[in-house]
Amino acid sequence: MTPPSSGTSVQAKRTWLRGGLFTLAGLQTIVSVWQYAFPRSFYDDFPTVDLDPPYNEHLVSDVGGLGLALAAVVFLAARSRQPTAVTAALTGYLIYAAAHFLYHVTHFAHFSPEAALGVGTGLGIEVILAISLLYLARLVRHEETGAVNARGSA
């Protein structure tokens, strides 16, 4: 299945949007459960996290709890497909992802070039995906609204 374009049906766009939301929520859940349940392992074993010492169990597990809350909101938006819920969830996710990306790309002093490239790319993809899904949600909302308006005026 190819990514949706302007000529793609509303149903296909909805499918891509829902799949994207579930992808974001699933990835966020994996990382957040690891942070919350196994903070020391996350600090020691997730690439580059240990480059920002010192380890703080409270901070890592709190961030995991916040990530789980974000994942829950994105999962609920994917499930409900309500335009306001989808927009709110993706806006919150984009703010988180952009802030996370911005921090890391301005704090590469202790990173190898490979680690910096990996972190910057991975976090950048999250930002691009959130923006793309927000755009797709807008397209779906406008097309559905246009279809409702066309039916209502007929």
PyMOL CGO cylinders between C-alpha atoms (Angstrom):
from pymol import cmd
from pymol.cgo import CYLINDER

trace = [
    CYLINDER, 0.00, 0.00, 0.00, 1.44, 3.38, -0.99, 0.3, 1, 1, 1, 1, 1, 1,
    CYLINDER, 1.44, 3.38, -0.99, 1.22, 6.48, 1.21, 0.3, 1, 1, 1, 1, 1, 1,
    CYLINDER, 1.22, 6.48, 1.21, -1.90, 8.56, 0.59, 0.3, 1, 1, 1, 1, 1, 1,
    CYLINDER, -1.90, 8.56, 0.59, -1.92, 11.42, -1.91, 0.3, 1, 1, 1, 1, 1, 1,
    CYLINDER, -1.92, 11.42, -1.91, -4.49, 14.05, -2.75, 0.3, 1, 1, 1, 1, 1, 1,
    CYLINDER, -4.49, 14.05, -2.75, -6.23, 11.60, -5.12, 0.3, 1, 1, 1, 1, 1, 1,
    CYLINDER, -6.23, 11.60, -5.12, -6.48, 8.85, -2.49, 0.3, 1, 1, 1, 1, 1, 1,
    CYLINDER, -6.48, 8.85, -2.49, -9.91, 7.94, -1.11, 0.3, 1, 1, 1, 1, 1, 1,
    CYLINDER, -9.91, 7.94, -1.11, -10.98, 9.19, 2.30, 0.3, 1, 1, 1, 1, 1, 1,
    CYLINDER, -10.98, 9.19, 2.30, -11.17, 5.58, 3.51, 0.3, 1, 1, 1, 1, 1, 1,
    CYLINDER, -11.17, 5.58, 3.51, -7.54, 4.93, 2.54, 0.3, 1, 1, 1, 1, 1, 1,
    CYLINDER, -7.54, 4.93, 2.54, -6.47, 8.14, 4.25, 0.3, 1, 1, 1, 1, 1, 1,
    CYLINDER, -6.47, 8.14, 4.25, -8.38, 7.14, 7.38, 0.3, 1, 1, 1, 1, 1, 1,
    CYLINDER, -8.38, 7.14, 7.38, -6.62, 3.76, 7.31, 0.3, 1, 1, 1, 1, 1, 1,
    CYLINDER, -6.62, 3.76, 7.31, -3.18, 5.39, 7.02, 0.3, 1, 1, 1, 1, 1, 1,
    CYLINDER, -3.18, 5.39, 7.02, -4.05, 7.87, 9.77, 0.3, 1, 1, 1, 1, 1, 1,
    CYLINDER, -4.05, 7.87, 9.77, -5.22, 5.16, 12.13, 0.3, 1, 1, 1, 1, 1, 1,
    CYLINDER, -5.22, 5.16, 12.13, -2.17, 3.01, 11.36, 0.3, 1, 1, 1, 1, 1, 1,
    CYLINDER, -2.17, 3.01, 11.36, 0.13, 5.96, 12.00, 0.3, 1, 1, 1, 1, 1, 1,
    CYLINDER, 0.13, 5.96, 12.00, -1.55, 6.73, 15.30, 0.3, 1, 1, 1, 1, 1, 1,
    CYLINDER, -1.55, 6.73, 15.30, -1.27, 3.11, 16.43, 0.3, 1, 1, 1, 1, 1, 1,
    CYLINDER, -1.27, 3.11, 16.43, 2.40, 3.08, 15.36, 0.3, 1, 1, 1, 1, 1, 1,
    CYLINDER, 2.40, 3.08, 15.36, 3.21, 6.22, 17.39, 0.3, 1, 1, 1, 1, 1, 1,
    CYLINDER, 3.21, 6.22, 17.39, 1.29, 4.91, 20.39, 0.3, 1, 1, 1, 1, 1, 1,
    CYLINDER, 1.29, 4.91, 20.39, 2.88, 1.47, 20.20, 0.3, 1, 1, 1, 1, 1, 1,
    CYLINDER, 2.88, 1.47, 20.20, 6.43, 2.79, 19.97, 0.3, 1, 1, 1, 1, 1, 1,
    CYLINDER, 6.43, 2.79, 19.97, 5.78, 5.26, 22.79, 0.3, 1, 1, 1, 1, 1, 1,
    CYLINDER, 5.78, 5.26, 22.79, 4.35, 2.45, 24.93, 0.3, 1, 1, 1, 1, 1, 1,
    CYLINDER, 4.35, 2.45, 24.93, 7.40, 0.23, 24.45, 0.3, 1, 1, 1, 1, 1, 1,
    CYLINDER, 7.40, 0.23, 24.45, 9.87, 2.94, 25.44, 0.3, 1, 1, 1, 1, 1, 1,
    CYLINDER, 9.87, 2.94, 25.44, 7.69, 4.22, 28.29, 0.3, 1, 1, 1, 1, 1, 1,
    CYLINDER, 7.69, 4.22, 28.29, 7.08, 0.82, 29.87, 0.3, 1, 1, 1, 1, 1, 1,
    CYLINDER, 7.08, 0.82, 29.87, 10.83, 0.24, 29.77, 0.3, 1, 1, 1, 1, 1, 1,
    CYLINDER, 10.83, 0.24, 29.77, 11.47, 3.64, 31.40, 0.3, 1, 1, 1, 1, 1, 1,
    CYLINDER, 11.47, 3.64, 31.40, 8.79, 3.18, 34.04, 0.3, 1, 1, 1, 1, 1, 1,
    CYLINDER, 8.79, 3.18, 34.04, 9.27, -0.47, 34.96, 0.3, 1, 1, 1, 1, 1, 1,
    CYLINDER, 9.27, -0.47, 34.96, 13.03, -0.81, 34.43, 0.3, 1, 1, 1, 1, 1, 1,
    CYLINDER, 13.03, -0.81, 34.43, 14.55, 2.68, 34.76, 0.3, 1, 1, 1, 1, 1, 1,
    CYLINDER, 14.55, 2.68, 34.76, 18.09, 1.47, 35.45, 0.3, 1, 1, 1, 1, 1, 1,
    CYLINDER, 18.09, 1.47, 35.45, 18.04, -0.83, 32.43, 0.3, 1, 1, 1, 1, 1, 1,
    CYLINDER, 18.04, -0.83, 32.43, 16.70, 1.98, 30.27, 0.3, 1, 1, 1, 1, 1, 1,
    CYLINDER, 16.70, 1.98, 30.27, 19.47, 4.31, 31.45, 0.3, 1, 1, 1, 1, 1, 1,
    CYLINDER, 19.47, 4.31, 31.45, 22.19, 1.71, 31.00, 0.3, 1, 1, 1, 1, 1, 1,
    CYLINDER, 22.19, 1.71, 31.00, 20.98, -0.03, 27.83, 0.3, 1, 1, 1, 1, 1, 1,
    CYLINDER, 20.98, -0.03, 27.83, 19.05, 2.43, 25.64, 0.3, 1, 1, 1, 1, 1, 1,
    CYLINDER, 19.05, 2.43, 25.64, 21.54, 3.92, 23.17, 0.3, 1, 1, 1, 1, 1, 1,
    CYLINDER, 21.54, 3.92, 23.17, 23.11, 7.21, 24.32, 0.3, 1, 1, 1, 1, 1, 1,
    CYLINDER, 23.11, 7.21, 24.32, 20.96, 7.75, 27.45, 0.3, 1, 1, 1, 1, 1, 1,
    CYLINDER, 20.96, 7.75, 27.45, 23.91, 7.08, 29.75, 0.3, 1, 1, 1, 1, 1, 1,
    CYLINDER, 23.91, 7.08, 29.75, 25.80, 9.93, 28.05, 0.3, 1, 1, 1, 1, 1, 1,
    CYLINDER, 25.80, 9.93, 28.05, 23.76, 12.34, 30.20, 0.3, 1, 1, 1, 1, 1, 1,
    CYLINDER, 23.76, 12.34, 30.20, 24.78, 11.43, 33.75, 0.3, 1, 1, 1, 1, 1, 1,
    CYLINDER, 24.78, 11.43, 33.75, 23.95, 11.13, 36.53, 0.3, 1, 1, 1, 1, 1, 1,
    CYLINDER, 23.95, 11.13, 36.53, 21.35, 8.36, 36.64, 0.3, 1, 1, 1, 1, 1, 1,
    CYLINDER, 21.35, 8.36, 36.64, 18.15, 9.41, 38.44, 0.3, 1, 1, 1, 1, 1, 1,
    CYLINDER, 18.15, 9.41, 38.44, 15.60, 6.62, 38.96, 0.3, 1, 1, 1, 1, 1, 1,
    CYLINDER, 15.60, 6.62, 38.96, 12.85, 9.04, 39.93, 0.3, 1, 1, 1, 1, 1, 1,
    CYLINDER, 12.85, 9.04, 39.93, 13.30, 11.14, 36.80, 0.3, 1, 1, 1, 1, 1, 1,
    CYLINDER, 13.30, 11.14, 36.80, 13.51, 8.18, 34.41, 0.3, 1, 1, 1, 1, 1, 1,
    CYLINDER, 13.51, 8.18, 34.41, 10.44, 6.46, 35.85, 0.3, 1, 1, 1, 1, 1, 1,
    CYLINDER, 10.44, 6.46, 35.85, 8.45, 9.73, 35.92, 0.3, 1, 1, 1, 1, 1, 1,
    CYLINDER, 8.45, 9.73, 35.92, 9.28, 10.32, 32.25, 0.3, 1, 1, 1, 1, 1, 1,
    CYLINDER, 9.28, 10.32, 32.25, 8.11, 6.76, 31.57, 0.3, 1, 1, 1, 1, 1, 1,
    CYLINDER, 8.11, 6.76, 31.57, 4.81, 7.48, 33.32, 0.3, 1, 1, 1, 1, 1, 1,
    CYLINDER, 4.81, 7.48, 33.32, 4.32, 10.64, 31.27, 0.3, 1, 1, 1, 1, 1, 1,
    CYLINDER, 4.32, 10.64, 31.27, 5.12, 8.70, 28.11, 0.3, 1, 1, 1, 1, 1, 1,
    CYLINDER, 5.12, 8.70, 28.11, 2.52, 6.09, 29.04, 0.3, 1, 1, 1, 1, 1, 1,
    CYLINDER, 2.52, 6.09, 29.04, -0.05, 8.86, 29.47, 0.3, 1, 1, 1, 1, 1, 1,
    CYLINDER, -0.05, 8.86, 29.47, 0.84, 10.25, 26.04, 0.3, 1, 1, 1, 1, 1, 1,
    CYLINDER, 0.84, 10.25, 26.04, 0.62, 6.77, 24.50, 0.3, 1, 1, 1, 1, 1, 1,
    CYLINDER, 0.62, 6.77, 24.50, -2.82, 6.24, 26.07, 0.3, 1, 1, 1, 1, 1, 1,
    CYLINDER, -2.82, 6.24, 26.07, -4.13, 9.48, 24.56, 0.3, 1, 1, 1, 1, 1, 1,
    CYLINDER, -4.13, 9.48, 24.56, -2.77, 8.55, 21.12, 0.3, 1, 1, 1, 1, 1, 1,
    CYLINDER, -2.77, 8.55, 21.12, -4.23, 5.02, 21.38, 0.3, 1, 1, 1, 1, 1, 1,
    CYLINDER, -4.23, 5.02, 21.38, -7.64, 6.46, 22.34, 0.3, 1, 1, 1, 1, 1, 1,
    CYLINDER, -7.64, 6.46, 22.34, -7.50, 8.90, 19.42, 0.3, 1, 1, 1, 1, 1, 1,
    CYLINDER, -7.50, 8.90, 19.42, -6.66, 6.05, 17.03, 0.3, 1, 1, 1, 1, 1, 1,
    CYLINDER, -6.66, 6.05, 17.03, -9.52, 4.00, 18.39, 0.3, 1, 1, 1, 1, 1, 1,
    CYLINDER, -9.52, 4.00, 18.39, -12.15, 6.75, 18.39, 0.3, 1, 1, 1, 1, 1, 1,
    CYLINDER, -12.15, 6.75, 18.39, -11.02, 8.50, 15.20, 0.3, 1, 1, 1, 1, 1, 1,
    CYLINDER, -11.02, 8.50, 15.20, -12.83, 11.60, 16.44, 0.3, 1, 1, 1, 1, 1, 1,
    CYLINDER, -12.83, 11.60, 16.44, -11.25, 14.61, 14.67, 0.3, 1, 1, 1, 1, 1, 1,
    CYLINDER, -11.25, 14.61, 14.67, -10.80, 16.68, 17.84, 0.3, 1, 1, 1, 1, 1, 1,
    CYLINDER, -10.80, 16.68, 17.84, -9.24, 13.75, 19.73, 0.3, 1, 1, 1, 1, 1, 1,
    CYLINDER, -9.24, 13.75, 19.73, -6.92, 12.95, 16.82, 0.3, 1, 1, 1, 1, 1, 1,
    CYLINDER, -6.92, 12.95, 16.82, -5.81, 16.58, 16.47, 0.3, 1, 1, 1, 1, 1, 1,
    CYLINDER, -5.81, 16.58, 16.47, -5.30, 16.99, 20.22, 0.3, 1, 1, 1, 1, 1, 1,
    CYLINDER, -5.30, 16.99, 20.22, -3.33, 13.74, 20.54, 0.3, 1, 1, 1, 1, 1, 1,
    CYLINDER, -3.33, 13.74, 20.54, -1.11, 14.52, 17.57, 0.3, 1, 1, 1, 1, 1, 1,
    CYLINDER, -1.11, 14.52, 17.57, -0.53, 18.11, 18.69, 0.3, 1, 1, 1, 1, 1, 1,
    CYLINDER, -0.53, 18.11, 18.69, 0.55, 16.91, 22.12, 0.3, 1, 1, 1, 1, 1, 1,
    CYLINDER, 0.55, 16.91, 22.12, 2.76, 14.24, 20.59, 0.3, 1, 1, 1, 1, 1, 1,
    CYLINDER, 2.76, 14.24, 20.59, 4.32, 16.76, 18.18, 0.3, 1, 1, 1, 1, 1, 1,
    CYLINDER, 4.32, 16.76, 18.18, 5.13, 19.17, 21.01, 0.3, 1, 1, 1, 1, 1, 1,
    CYLINDER, 5.13, 19.17, 21.01, 6.79, 16.35, 22.95, 0.3, 1, 1, 1, 1, 1, 1,
    CYLINDER, 6.79, 16.35, 22.95, 8.67, 14.99, 19.92, 0.3, 1, 1, 1, 1, 1, 1,
    CYLINDER, 8.67, 14.99, 19.92, 9.85, 18.43, 18.77, 0.3, 1, 1, 1, 1, 1, 1,
    CYLINDER, 9.85, 18.43, 18.77, 11.07, 19.39, 22.26, 0.3, 1, 1, 1, 1, 1, 1,
    CYLINDER, 11.07, 19.39, 22.26, 12.87, 16.04, 22.60, 0.3, 1, 1, 1, 1, 1, 1,
    CYLINDER, 12.87, 16.04, 22.60, 14.44, 16.43, 19.15, 0.3, 1, 1, 1, 1, 1, 1,
    CYLINDER, 14.44, 16.43, 19.15, 15.50, 20.03, 19.84, 0.3, 1, 1, 1, 1, 1, 1,
    CYLINDER, 15.50, 20.03, 19.84, 17.16, 19.08, 23.12, 0.3, 1, 1, 1, 1, 1, 1,
    CYLINDER, 17.16, 19.08, 23.12, 19.15, 16.26, 21.60, 0.3, 1, 1, 1, 1, 1, 1,
    CYLINDER, 19.15, 16.26, 21.60, 20.33, 18.07, 18.47, 0.3, 1, 1, 1, 1, 1, 1,
    CYLINDER, 20.33, 18.07, 18.47, 21.68, 20.87, 20.67, 0.3, 1, 1, 1, 1, 1, 1,
    CYLINDER, 21.68, 20.87, 20.67, 23.44, 18.51, 23.13, 0.3, 1, 1, 1, 1, 1, 1,
    CYLINDER, 23.44, 18.51, 23.13, 25.69, 16.26, 21.05, 0.3, 1, 1, 1, 1, 1, 1,
    CYLINDER, 25.69, 16.26, 21.05, 28.96, 17.15, 22.84, 0.3, 1, 1, 1, 1, 1, 1,
    CYLINDER, 28.96, 17.15, 22.84, 29.51, 13.63, 24.24, 0.3, 1, 1, 1, 1, 1, 1,
    CYLINDER, 29.51, 13.63, 24.24, 28.13, 11.74, 21.24, 0.3, 1, 1, 1, 1, 1, 1,
    CYLINDER, 28.13, 11.74, 21.24, 30.09, 9.97, 18.54, 0.3, 1, 1, 1, 1, 1, 1,
    CYLINDER, 30.09, 9.97, 18.54, 29.17, 11.10, 15.01, 0.3, 1, 1, 1, 1, 1, 1,
    CYLINDER, 29.17, 11.10, 15.01, 27.32, 7.80, 14.52, 0.3, 1, 1, 1, 1, 1, 1,
    CYLINDER, 27.32, 7.80, 14.52, 25.35, 8.20, 17.77, 0.3, 1, 1, 1, 1, 1, 1,
    CYLINDER, 25.35, 8.20, 17.77, 24.49, 11.82, 16.93, 0.3, 1, 1, 1, 1, 1, 1,
    CYLINDER, 24.49, 11.82, 16.93, 23.29, 10.80, 13.47, 0.3, 1, 1, 1, 1, 1, 1,
    CYLINDER, 23.29, 10.80, 13.47, 21.22, 7.93, 14.88, 0.3, 1, 1, 1, 1, 1, 1,
    CYLINDER, 21.22, 7.93, 14.88, 19.59, 10.01, 17.61, 0.3, 1, 1, 1, 1, 1, 1,
    CYLINDER, 19.59, 10.01, 17.61, 18.96, 12.99, 15.35, 0.3, 1, 1, 1, 1, 1, 1,
    CYLINDER, 18.96, 12.99, 15.35, 17.49, 10.81, 12.61, 0.3, 1, 1, 1, 1, 1, 1,
    CYLINDER, 17.49, 10.81, 12.61, 15.30, 8.72, 14.90, 0.3, 1, 1, 1, 1, 1, 1,
    CYLINDER, 15.30, 8.72, 14.90, 13.90, 11.69, 16.77, 0.3, 1, 1, 1, 1, 1, 1,
    CYLINDER, 13.90, 11.69, 16.77, 13.52, 13.67, 13.55, 0.3, 1, 1, 1, 1, 1, 1,
    CYLINDER, 13.52, 13.67, 13.55, 11.42, 10.87, 12.06, 0.3, 1, 1, 1, 1, 1, 1,
    CYLINDER, 11.42, 10.87, 12.06, 9.04, 11.12, 15.03, 0.3, 1, 1, 1, 1, 1, 1,
    CYLINDER, 9.04, 11.12, 15.03, 8.58, 14.85, 14.36, 0.3, 1, 1, 1, 1, 1, 1,
    CYLINDER, 8.58, 14.85, 14.36, 8.04, 14.31, 10.63, 0.3, 1, 1, 1, 1, 1, 1,
    CYLINDER, 8.04, 14.31, 10.63, 5.58, 11.48, 11.27, 0.3, 1, 1, 1, 1, 1, 1,
    CYLINDER, 5.58, 11.48, 11.27, 3.55, 13.59, 13.72, 0.3, 1, 1, 1, 1, 1, 1,
    CYLINDER, 3.55, 13.59, 13.72, 3.43, 16.53, 11.27, 0.3, 1, 1, 1, 1, 1, 1,
    CYLINDER, 3.43, 16.53, 11.27, 2.48, 14.20, 8.41, 0.3, 1, 1, 1, 1, 1, 1,
    CYLINDER, 2.48, 14.20, 8.41, -0.31, 12.62, 10.45, 0.3, 1, 1, 1, 1, 1, 1,
    CYLINDER, -0.31, 12.62, 10.45, -1.62, 16.04, 11.48, 0.3, 1, 1, 1, 1, 1, 1,
    CYLINDER, -1.62, 16.04, 11.48, -1.72, 17.02, 7.81, 0.3, 1, 1, 1, 1, 1, 1,
    CYLINDER, -1.72, 17.02, 7.81, -3.45, 13.76, 6.92, 0.3, 1, 1, 1, 1, 1, 1,
    CYLINDER, -3.45, 13.76, 6.92, -5.98, 14.28, 9.73, 0.3, 1, 1, 1, 1, 1, 1,
    CYLINDER, -5.98, 14.28, 9.73, -6.71, 17.73, 8.33, 0.3, 1, 1, 1, 1, 1, 1,
    CYLINDER, -6.71, 17.73, 8.33, -7.24, 16.31, 4.83, 0.3, 1, 1, 1, 1, 1, 1,
    CYLINDER, -7.24, 16.31, 4.83, -9.61, 13.65, 6.15, 0.3, 1, 1, 1, 1, 1, 1,
    CYLINDER, -9.61, 13.65, 6.15, -11.54, 16.17, 8.23, 0.3, 1, 1, 1, 1, 1, 1,
    CYLINDER, -11.54, 16.17, 8.23, -11.93, 18.56, 5.27, 0.3, 1, 1, 1, 1, 1, 1,
    CYLINDER, -11.93, 18.56, 5.27, -12.95, 15.80, 2.88, 0.3, 1, 1, 1, 1, 1, 1,
    CYLINDER, -12.95, 15.80, 2.88, -15.46, 14.36, 5.35, 0.3, 1, 1, 1, 1, 1, 1,
    CYLINDER, -15.46, 14.36, 5.35, -16.84, 17.83, 6.08, 0.3, 1, 1, 1, 1, 1, 1,
    CYLINDER, -16.84, 17.83, 6.08, -17.09, 18.55, 2.35, 0.3, 1, 1, 1, 1, 1, 1,
    CYLINDER, -17.09, 18.55, 2.35, -18.94, 15.27, 1.80, 0.3, 1, 1, 1, 1, 1, 1,
    CYLINDER, -18.94, 15.27, 1.80, -21.37, 16.07, 4.62, 0.3, 1, 1, 1, 1, 1, 1,
    CYLINDER, -21.37, 16.07, 4.62, -21.94, 19.58, 3.27, 0.3, 1, 1, 1, 1, 1, 1,
    CYLINDER, -21.94, 19.58, 3.27, -22.51, 18.25, -0.26, 0.3, 1, 1, 1, 1, 1, 1,
    CYLINDER, -22.51, 18.25, -0.26, -25.07, 15.71, 1.00, 0.3, 1, 1, 1, 1, 1, 1,
    CYLINDER, -25.07, 15.71, 1.00, -26.77, 18.29, 3.18, 0.3, 1, 1, 1, 1, 1, 1,
    CYLINDER, -26.77, 18.29, 3.18, -27.22, 20.78, 0.33, 0.3, 1, 1, 1, 1, 1, 1,
    CYLINDER, -27.22, 20.78, 0.33, -28.56, 18.21, -2.14, 0.3, 1, 1, 1, 1, 1, 1,
]
cmd.load_cgo(trace, "trace")
